Amino acid sequence: MAANTSTSWKGNRIDVGVADMKCSDDPIGYLATRALGSCIGLTAYDPITKVGGLLHYMLGQPRDKDKARLHPHMFALSGVPALFRAICELGGQRERLIVCAAGGAVILDDPDGYSIGKRNHAVLRKLFWKNGIVLHGEDCGGSAVRDMKLDLGTGQVIVSSQNEEKRLWPVLTKS
C-alpha cells in the first residue's frame, strides 16, 4: 500500500466497533474503525449534505434470521441497508452516496480455500450489483489488517495498514 496522503484527522472522533455502525452530520468530525481483518468496513457519504456513515460488519449473511434481527450490523445483508437508511434519515440521498469498502483479508483459510474475508467481499459485491450501487473505492483482499477513516467535512476516506496510508476517495489523479 503506497503512502499517498497525510491527514491530521482533527475534530470529533466517532469510533465504530466490530459489528457496529455509526452515522453523523458533524462537519468537524470523523468516523474511524480499526482491525478490519476478514471483516469489511463500508463508508457511505453524501457530499452535498455532508452526512456519512461507517459500518464494520463481520459476516456476509446470517445462518439464523433471529441473530440478524438482534445484531443487524454484524452482517452485510442487514447492516448495509441499515447504513443507507440511517444516512437518509440524517438528510443524505442514496443516489449521491460515495461508497468505499476495505477489509476482507484472508486471515484464516477454510479447508476449501474460500475464506470468510473472500465471502464477505463477494456478498457485498453481489448486494451492490443487484441494487445498482457503485463502489467508488475499495481496498479489499490480501492478508493485511486495516484501519479505516471517513472525514465528515470532506468525505475523504483513508485506509491504513502496516504504517502506510491509502486514499480511497477522492481518488488522486496523476498530472
Secondary structure as GFF3:
##gff-version 3
##sequence-region A 1 175
A	DSSP	beta_strand	12	15	.	.	.	ID=ss1
A	DSSP	beta_strand	20	24	.	.	.	ID=ss2
A	DSSP	beta_strand	29	36	.	.	.	ID=ss3
A	DSSP	beta_strand	40	46	.	.	.	ID=ss4
A	DSSP	beta_strand	51	57	.	.	.	ID=ss5
A	DSSP	alpha_helix	65	70	.	.	.	ID=ss6
A	DSSP	three_ten_helix	72	74	.	.	.	ID=ss7
A	DSSP	alpha_helix	76	89	.	.	.	ID=ss8
A	DSSP	three_ten_helix	94	96	.	.	.	ID=ss9
A	DSSP	beta_strand	98	103	.	.	.	ID=ss10
A	DSSP	alpha_helix	116	131	.	.	.	ID=ss11
A	DSSP	beta_strand	137	140	.	.	.	ID=ss12
A	DSSP	beta_strand	146	151	.	.	.	ID=ss13
A	DSSP	beta_strand	157	161	.	.	.	ID=ss14
A	DSSP	beta_strand	164	169	.	.	.	ID=ss15
###
